[in-house]
């Protein structure tokens, strides 16, 4: 028997399997922890400089 929340009938949704997940199949990020779309890895070799030079801030700004 589905529960009612604020007078509306709530639909019980089952989690999709790894093979049938539409977000994983389309290559998007998937919020389900054990799915393949949950792993966020860069697809490039270059990661950027190790240290950045910051611009000097306005010290005497009034």
Buried (B, 14 or more C-beta within 10 A) or exposed (E): EEEEEEEEEEEEEEEBEBEEBEBBBEEEEBEBEEBBBBEEEEEEEEEEEEEEEEEEEEEEEE
